[in-house]
Amino acid sequence: MATRERRLAEFDGNGEPPADVPVQVLCEDHSGTYQLPFECRWIDGEWRNDESGGKVEATVVGWRLPRA
């Protein structure tokens, strides 16, 4: 559980992300937490792949602005 809590702390975005800004997202499934290898945007109440525009079919549990 410590790993999950540490990862959640790294993805410290609160509320909805800024409009028109791609962000990194943290997802979770039965195996644990993982960061998607692409940036996403929050569009009309759902997460979308910033490159393809496809809907993210995962449970997003956190987001953050891209790290340099």
Biopython code that builds the backbone (N, CA, C, O; Angstrom):
import numpy as np
from Bio.PDB.StructureBuilder import StructureBuilder

atoms = [
    (1, "MET", "N", (0.807, -1.210, 0.000)),
    (1, "MET", "CA", (0.000, 0.000, 0.000)),
    (1, "MET", "C", (0.845, 1.268, 0.000)),
    (1, "MET", "O", (0.407, 2.305, -0.498)),
    (2, "ALA", "N", (2.038, 1.193, 0.549)),
    (2, "ALA", "CA", (2.887, 2.383, 0.593)),
    (2, "ALA", "C", (3.170, 2.896, -0.815)),
    (2, "ALA", "O", (3.206, 4.105, -1.042)),
    (3, "THR", "N", (3.370, 1.984, -1.754)),
    (3, "THR", "CA", (3.638, 2.384, -3.132)),
    (3, "THR", "C", (2.444, 3.127, -3.713)),
    (3, "THR", "O", (2.616, 4.147, -4.380)),
    (4, "ARG", "N", (1.248, 2.633, -3.468)),
    (4, "ARG", "CA", (0.042, 3.293, -3.972)),
    (4, "ARG", "C", (-0.076, 4.697, -3.401)),
    (4, "ARG", "O", (-0.332, 5.647, -4.140)),
    (5, "GLU", "N", (0.106, 4.836, -2.106)),
    (5, "GLU", "CA", (-0.005, 6.152, -1.466)),
    (5, "GLU", "C", (1.063, 7.112, -1.979)),
    (5, "GLU", "O", (0.795, 8.295, -2.186)),
    (6, "ARG", "N", (2.279, 6.595, -2.183)),
    (6, "ARG", "CA", (3.365, 7.443, -2.710)),
    (6, "ARG", "C", (3.023, 7.921, -4.114)),
    (6, "ARG", "O", (3.206, 9.096, -4.433)),
    (7, "ARG", "N", (2.533, 7.023, -4.948)),
    (7, "ARG", "CA", (2.177, 7.401, -6.321)),
    (7, "ARG", "C", (1.023, 8.402, -6.338)),
    (7, "ARG", "O", (1.050, 9.370, -7.099)),
    (8, "LEU", "N", (0.025, 8.177, -5.514)),
    (8, "LEU", "CA", (-1.087, 9.130, -5.441)),
    (8, "LEU", "C", (-0.594, 10.515, -5.027)),
    (8, "LEU", "O", (-1.079, 11.524, -5.537)),
    (9, "ALA", "N", (0.362, 10.566, -4.110)),
    (9, "ALA", "CA", (0.910, 11.842, -3.661)),
    (9, "ALA", "C", (1.655, 12.559, -4.791)),
    (9, "ALA", "O", (1.696, 13.789, -4.821)),
    (10, "GLU", "N", (2.243, 11.799, -5.719)),
    (10, "GLU", "CA", (2.955, 12.397, -6.850)),
    (10, "GLU", "C", (1.987, 12.987, -7.880)),
    (10, "GLU", "O", (2.333, 13.924, -8.598)),
    (11, "PHE", "N", (0.795, 12.442, -7.946)),
    (11, "PHE", "CA", (-0.222, 12.925, -8.878)),
    (11, "PHE", "C", (-1.206, 13.770, -8.076)),
    (11, "PHE", "O", (-2.293, 13.320, -7.716)),
    (12, "ASP", "N", (-0.799, 14.985, -7.812)),
    (12, "ASP", "CA", (-1.479, 15.839, -6.837)),
    (12, "ASP", "C", (-2.503, 16.796, -7.429)),
    (12, "ASP", "O", (-2.907, 17.748, -6.762)),
    (13, "GLY", "N", (-2.930, 16.566, -8.663)),
    (13, "GLY", "CA", (-3.936, 17.443, -9.253)),
    (13, "GLY", "C", (-5.257, 17.322, -8.518)),
    (13, "GLY", "O", (-5.722, 16.217, -8.239)),
    (14, "ASN", "N", (-5.855, 18.445, -8.209)),
    (14, "ASN", "CA", (-7.142, 18.462, -7.518)),
    (14, "ASN", "C", (-8.226, 18.977, -8.453)),
    (14, "ASN", "O", (-7.989, 19.895, -9.238)),
    (15, "GLY", "N", (-9.392, 18.399, -8.372)),
    (15, "GLY", "CA", (-10.497, 18.832, -9.217)),
    (15, "GLY", "C", (-10.233, 18.502, -10.666)),
    (15, "GLY", "O", (-9.511, 17.556, -10.979)),
    (16, "GLU", "N", (-10.816, 19.279, -11.539)),
    (16, "GLU", "CA", (-10.621, 19.076, -12.973)),
    (16, "GLU", "C", (-9.334, 19.760, -13.414)),
    (16, "GLU", "O", (-9.003, 20.832, -12.907)),
    (17, "PRO", "N", (-8.603, 19.159, -14.346)),
    (17, "PRO", "CA", (-7.384, 19.796, -14.848)),
    (17, "PRO", "C", (-7.717, 21.039, -15.664)),
    (17, "PRO", "O", (-8.856, 21.209, -16.099)),
    (18, "PRO", "N", (-6.731, 21.908, -15.874)),
    (18, "PRO", "CA", (-6.967, 23.114, -16.673)),
    (18, "PRO", "C", (-7.430, 22.762, -18.091)),
    (18, "PRO", "O", (-7.016, 21.755, -18.665)),
    (19, "ALA", "N", (-8.278, 23.597, -18.625)),
    (19, "ALA", "CA", (-8.767, 23.387, -19.993)),
    (19, "ALA", "C", (-7.620, 23.511, -20.993)),
    (19, "ALA", "O", (-6.729, 24.345, -20.831)),
    (20, "ASP", "N", (-7.653, 22.681, -22.015)),
    (20, "ASP", "CA", (-6.688, 22.726, -23.114)),
    (20, "ASP", "C", (-5.240, 22.536, -22.685)),
    (20, "ASP", "O", (-4.331, 23.072, -23.318)),
    (21, "VAL", "N", (-5.018, 21.776, -21.614)),
    (21, "VAL", "CA", (-3.662, 21.463, -21.174)),
    (21, "VAL", "C", (-3.537, 19.952, -21.026)),
    (21, "VAL", "O", (-4.255, 19.354, -20.225)),
    (22, "PRO", "N", (-2.634, 19.319, -21.784)),
    (22, "PRO", "CA", (-2.445, 17.881, -21.609)),
    (22, "PRO", "C", (-1.778, 17.602, -20.263)),
    (22, "PRO", "O", (-0.903, 18.351, -19.827)),
    (23, "VAL", "N", (-2.200, 16.520, -19.612)),
    (23, "VAL", "CA", (-1.660, 16.160, -18.304)),
    (23, "VAL", "C", (-1.278, 14.682, -18.278)),
    (23, "VAL", "O", (-1.703, 13.903, -19.132)),
    (24, "GLN", "N", (-0.477, 14.311, -17.296)),
    (24, "GLN", "CA", (-0.136, 12.917, -17.043)),
    (24, "GLN", "C", (-1.190, 12.356, -16.098)),
    (24, "GLN", "O", (-1.631, 13.041, -15.175)),
    (25, "VAL", "N", (-1.590, 11.114, -16.328)),
    (25, "VAL", "CA", (-2.606, 10.518, -15.457)),
    (25, "VAL", "C", (-2.096, 9.235, -14.821)),
    (25, "VAL", "O", (-1.282, 8.508, -15.390)),
    (26, "LEU", "N", (-2.602, 8.985, -13.623)),
    (26, "LEU", "CA", (-2.324, 7.764, -12.883)),
    (26, "LEU", "C", (-3.604, 6.944, -12.882)),
    (26, "LEU", "O", (-4.671, 7.439, -12.521)),
    (27, "CYS", "N", (-3.487, 5.681, -13.290)),
    (27, "CYS", "CA", (-4.645, 4.787, -13.353)),
    (27, "CYS", "C", (-4.475, 3.659, -12.353)),
    (27, "CYS", "O", (-3.390, 3.428, -11.820)),
    (28, "GLU", "N", (-5.588, 2.956, -12.112)),
    (28, "GLU", "CA", (-5.543, 1.850, -11.167)),
    (28, "GLU", "C", (-6.424, 0.712, -11.667)),
    (28, "GLU", "O", (-7.514, 0.937, -12.192)),
    (29, "ASP", "N", (-5.933, -0.515, -11.495)),
    (29, "ASP", "CA", (-6.738, -1.697, -11.778)),
    (29, "ASP", "C", (-6.446, -2.738, -10.705)),
    (29, "ASP", "O", (-5.822, -2.425, -9.691)),
    (30, "HIS", "N", (-6.888, -3.964, -10.918)),
    (30, "HIS", "CA", (-6.719, -5.020, -9.917)),
    (30, "HIS", "C", (-5.254, -5.345, -9.612)),
    (30, "HIS", "O", (-4.957, -5.940, -8.576)),
    (31, "SER", "N", (-4.331, -4.955, -10.510)),
    (31, "SER", "CA", (-2.903, -5.225, -10.303)),
    (31, "SER", "C", (-2.178, -4.093, -9.579)),
    (31, "SER", "O", (-1.080, -4.292, -9.060)),
    (32, "GLY", "N", (-2.778, -2.924, -9.541)),
    (32, "GLY", "CA", (-2.128, -1.790, -8.883)),
    (32, "GLY", "C", (-2.282, -0.506, -9.673)),
    (32, "GLY", "O", (-3.185, -0.366, -10.497)),
    (33, "THR", "N", (-1.375, 0.437, -9.402)),
    (33, "THR", "CA", (-1.424, 1.738, -10.073)),
    (33, "THR", "C", (-0.353, 1.799, -11.161)),
    (33, "THR", "O", (0.684, 1.141, -11.073)),
    (34, "TYR", "N", (-0.626, 2.595, -12.175)),
    (34, "TYR", "CA", (0.328, 2.759, -13.269)),
    (34, "TYR", "C", (0.060, 4.087, -13.969)),
    (34, "TYR", "O", (-1.072, 4.570, -14.012)),
    (35, "GLN", "N", (1.132, 4.667, -14.519)),
    (35, "GLN", "CA", (1.007, 5.908, -15.284)),
    (35, "GLN", "C", (0.856, 5.541, -16.753)),
    (35, "GLN", "O", (1.583, 4.690, -17.265)),
    (36, "LEU", "N", (-0.088, 6.183, -17.426)),
    (36, "LEU", "CA", (-0.236, 5.942, -18.860)),
    (36, "LEU", "C", (0.983, 6.512, -19.589)),
    (36, "LEU", "O", (1.532, 7.528, -19.160)),
    (37, "PRO", "N", (1.417, 5.875, -20.686)),
    (37, "PRO", "CA", (2.613, 6.321, -21.407)),
    (37, "PRO", "C", (2.360, 7.499, -22.359)),
    (37, "PRO", "O", (3.222, 7.842, -23.168)),
    (38, "PHE", "N", (1.205, 8.099, -22.263)),
    (38, "PHE", "CA", (0.859, 9.246, -23.104)),
    (38, "PHE", "C", (0.100, 10.262, -22.256)),
    (38, "PHE", "O", (-0.492, 9.920, -21.233)),
    (39, "GLU", "N", (0.127, 11.500, -22.696)),
    (39, "GLU", "CA", (-0.610, 12.545, -21.980)),
    (39, "GLU", "C", (-2.086, 12.499, -22.365)),
    (39, "GLU", "O", (-2.455, 12.027, -23.440)),
    (40, "CYS", "N", (-2.911, 12.999, -21.462)),
    (40, "CYS", "CA", (-4.361, 12.969, -21.663)),
    (40, "CYS", "C", (-4.954, 14.351, -21.446)),
    (40, "CYS", "O", (-4.326, 15.235, -20.864)),
    (41, "ARG", "N", (-6.169, 14.512, -21.923)),
    (41, "ARG", "CA", (-6.946, 15.740, -21.694)),
    (41, "ARG", "C", (-8.304, 15.357, -21.131)),
    (41, "ARG", "O", (-8.858, 14.311, -21.470)),
    (42, "TRP", "N", (-8.831, 16.212, -20.273)),
    (42, "TRP", "CA", (-10.174, 16.048, -19.707)),
    (42, "TRP", "C", (-11.109, 16.826, -20.618)),
    (42, "TRP", "O", (-11.076, 18.056, -20.631)),
    (43, "ILE", "N", (-11.943, 16.126, -21.380)),
    (43, "ILE", "CA", (-12.819, 16.760, -22.367)),
    (43, "ILE", "C", (-14.247, 16.287, -22.150)),
    (43, "ILE", "O", (-14.524, 15.089, -22.189)),
    (44, "ASP", "N", (-15.144, 17.223, -21.923)),
    (44, "ASP", "CA", (-16.571, 16.913, -21.766)),
    (44, "ASP", "C", (-16.822, 15.784, -20.763)),
    (44, "ASP", "O", (-17.639, 14.896, -21.007)),
    (45, "GLY", "N", (-16.114, 15.828, -19.640)),
    (45, "GLY", "CA", (-16.360, 14.870, -18.570)),
    (45, "GLY", "C", (-15.718, 13.509, -18.724)),
    (45, "GLY", "O", (-16.067, 12.576, -18.001)),
    (46, "GLU", "N", (-14.775, 13.375, -19.666)),
    (46, "GLU", "CA", (-14.074, 12.100, -19.801)),
    (46, "GLU", "C", (-12.628, 12.327, -20.224)),
    (46, "GLU", "O", (-12.282, 13.339, -20.834)),
    (47, "TRP", "N", (-11.798, 11.345, -19.875)),
    (47, "TRP", "CA", (-10.378, 11.413, -20.224)),
    (47, "TRP", "C", (-10.174, 10.940, -21.649)),
    (47, "TRP", "O", (-10.749, 9.940, -22.078)),
    (48, "ARG", "N", (-9.332, 11.688, -22.388)),
    (48, "ARG", "CA", (-9.016, 11.360, -23.782)),
    (48, "ARG", "C", (-7.505, 11.345, -23.977)),
    (48, "ARG", "O", (-6.784, 12.158, -23.398)),
    (49, "ASN", "N", (-7.035, 10.410, -24.801)),
    (49, "ASN", "CA", (-5.634, 10.358, -25.202)),
    (49, "ASN", "C", (-5.348, 11.636, -25.976)),
    (49, "ASN", "O", (-6.055, 11.949, -26.935)),
    (50, "ASP", "N", (-4.322, 12.378, -25.575)),
    (50, "ASP", "CA", (-4.026, 13.655, -26.228)),
    (50, "ASP", "C", (-3.565, 13.470, -27.666)),
    (50, "ASP", "O", (-3.782, 14.352, -28.498)),
    (51, "GLU", "N", (-2.930, 12.338, -27.978)),
    (51, "GLU", "CA", (-2.428, 12.111, -29.332)),
    (51, "GLU", "C", (-3.512, 11.608, -30.275)),
    (51, "GLU", "O", (-3.677, 12.135, -31.375)),
    (52, "SER", "N", (-4.252, 10.589, -29.846)),
    (52, "SER", "CA", (-5.221, 9.966, -30.745)),
    (52, "SER", "C", (-6.639, 10.503, -30.590)),
    (52, "SER", "O", (-7.459, 10.381, -31.500)),
    (53, "GLY", "N", (-6.925, 11.099, -29.431)),
    (53, "GLY", "CA", (-8.279, 11.567, -29.161)),
    (53, "GLY", "C", (-9.196, 10.472, -28.648)),
    (53, "GLY", "O", (-10.357, 10.727, -28.329)),
    (54, "GLY", "N", (-8.671, 9.238, -28.566)),
    (54, "GLY", "CA", (-9.469, 8.118, -28.095)),
    (54, "GLY", "C", (-9.771, 8.208, -26.606)),
    (54, "GLY", "O", (-8.993, 8.759, -25.827)),
    (55, "LYS", "N", (-10.914, 7.655, -26.232)),
    (55, "LYS", "CA", (-11.329, 7.643, -24.836)),
    (55, "LYS", "C", (-10.424, 6.709, -24.029)),
    (55, "LYS", "O", (-10.094, 5.613, -24.481)),
    (56, "VAL", "N", (-10.030, 7.147, -22.842)),
    (56, "VAL", "CA", (-9.217, 6.316, -21.952)),
    (56, "VAL", "C", (-10.138, 5.301, -21.279)),
    (56, "VAL", "O", (-11.068, 5.671, -20.562)),
    (57, "GLU", "N", (-9.872, 4.033, -21.518)),
    (57, "GLU", "CA", (-10.680, 2.955, -20.958)),
    (57, "GLU", "C", (-10.002, 2.402, -19.709)),
    (57, "GLU", "O", (-9.707, 1.209, -19.632)),
    (58, "ALA", "N", (-9.760, 3.268, -18.739)),
    (58, "ALA", "CA", (-9.105, 2.880, -17.493)),
    (58, "ALA", "C", (-9.662, 3.759, -16.380)),
    (58, "ALA", "O", (-10.267, 4.799, -16.641)),
    (59, "THR", "N", (-9.454, 3.334, -15.147)),
    (59, "THR", "CA", (-9.897, 4.116, -14.002)),
    (59, "THR", "C", (-8.788, 5.084, -13.608)),
    (59, "THR", "O", (-7.761, 4.677, -13.065)),
    (60, "VAL", "N", (-9.002, 6.364, -13.886)),
    (60, "VAL", "CA", (-8.018, 7.390, -13.554)),
    (60, "VAL", "C", (-8.220, 7.799, -12.098)),
    (60, "VAL", "O", (-9.323, 8.164, -11.691)),
    (61, "VAL", "N", (-7.128, 7.732, -11.310)),
    (61, "VAL", "CA", (-7.209, 8.058, -9.892)),
    (61, "VAL", "C", (-6.433, 9.321, -9.530)),
    (61, "VAL", "O", (-6.505, 9.795, -8.396)),
    (62, "GLY", "N", (-5.688, 9.869, -10.502)),
    (62, "GLY", "CA", (-4.958, 11.110, -10.240)),
    (62, "GLY", "C", (-4.402, 11.694, -11.508)),
    (62, "GLY", "O", (-4.284, 11.009, -12.524)),
    (63, "TRP", "N", (-4.054, 12.978, -11.449)),
    (63, "TRP", "CA", (-3.458, 13.637, -12.600)),
    (63, "TRP", "C", (-2.461, 14.682, -12.090)),
    (63, "TRP", "O", (-2.512, 15.108, -10.936)),
    (64, "ARG", "N", (-1.545, 15.085, -12.998)),
    (64, "ARG", "CA", (-0.577, 16.133, -12.687)),
    (64, "ARG", "C", (-0.155, 16.809, -13.980)),
    (64, "ARG", "O", (-0.281, 16.239, -15.064)),
    (65, "LEU", "N", (0.336, 18.005, -13.855)),
    (65, "LEU", "CA", (0.892, 18.688, -15.006)),
    (65, "LEU", "C", (2.160, 17.952, -15.413)),
    (65, "LEU", "O", (2.848, 17.399, -14.554)),
    (66, "PRO", "N", (2.487, 17.932, -16.707)),
    (66, "PRO", "CA", (3.682, 17.200, -17.167)),
    (66, "PRO", "C", (4.937, 17.699, -16.466)),
    (66, "PRO", "O", (5.104, 18.892, -16.213)),
    (67, "ARG", "N", (5.799, 16.762, -16.166)),
    (67, "ARG", "CA", (7.096, 17.081, -15.562)),
    (67, "ARG", "C", (8.101, 17.347, -16.660)),
    (67, "ARG", "O", (8.114, 16.671, -17.689)),
    (68, "ALA", "N", (8.926, 18.319, -16.436)),
    (68, "ALA", "CA", (9.952, 18.675, -17.453)),
    (68, "ALA", "C", (11.067, 17.675, -17.521)),
    (68, "ALA", "O", (11.992, 17.835, -18.317)),
]
sb = StructureBuilder()
sb.init_structure("model")
sb.init_model(0)
sb.init_chain("A")
sb.init_seg("    ")
for serial, (resi, resn, name, xyz) in enumerate(atoms, 1):
    if name == "N":
        sb.init_residue(resn, " ", resi, " ")
    sb.init_atom(name, np.array(xyz, "f"), 0.0, 1.0, " ", f" {name:<3s}", serial, name[0])
structure = sb.get_structure()
